[in-house]
Amino acid sequence: MLGTIINTGTIVAGSIIGSIIKRGIKPEYSTGLFNALGLACLALGFNTCATRMNESEYPVLFIISLAVGTLVGCMLRLDERLKGAMKKGSNNKLAEGITTGTLLYCIGTLSIVGPIMSAMHGDNTFLITNATLDFVTSIILSASYGIGVIWAAPILFAWQGSIYMLTLYCGDILSDTIIREISIVGGVLIVCTGLSILKIKDCKTIDMLPSLAVPIIFFLILTLFS
């Protein structure tokens, strides 16, 4: 768990530094920062989809995952509930910031494979590399959205911690195939986040978050009937 603790710590540190920097940023510079962040999300999301989709053994699974997951999210009114709760506070953009941070921190090869390598071989190289990237990302996010995005840190800890514990006690339960399919869906969600940040289209990414669970459920069903 050392690598996950380091990764979480860098996000907390980066969020604090970013919130301090935010105080000295003029409004016109903030707009530029949001544009840069939105474009970065688009680039990362498209790259993840393009890279992983060519390797996919189930090319239609990500479409089914997005359709089913979004339907579940809409029925649960996740976007409406979370944004409604955030609007009671002082920062209406906090929900978007936390969602953006969670997707950027959690959806990626390093963040998923890292805990597996740590549990199986005690190798924290992937997680420390991911921590370095997340440190820079958290500074930018916090400078854009404020210190509230620090709440993405415990989400990352729970995410990587769960993967670590599953691997430790259940073996290599998350195969390369599952990781690949989750990454494709996650890449689409990161693209949706970028579109929202750039104010091109509000895709209500929060409603789409259950899509990430569909590939896992799909492979569990395959395992049961194989």
Secondary structure, DSSP 4 states (H G I P E B T S, - for coil): -HHHHHHHHHHHHHHHHHHHHHTT--HHHHHHHHHHHHHHHHHHHHHHHHHHHTT-S-TTHHHHHHHHHHHHHHHHTHHHHHHHHHHTSS-TTHHHHHHHHHHHHHSSHHHHHHHHHHHHH---HHHHHHHHHHHHHHHHHHHHH-GGGGGHHHHHHHHHHHHHHHHHHH-S-S-HHHHHHHHHHHHHHHHHHHHHHTTS----HHHHGGGGGHHHHHHHHHHHH-
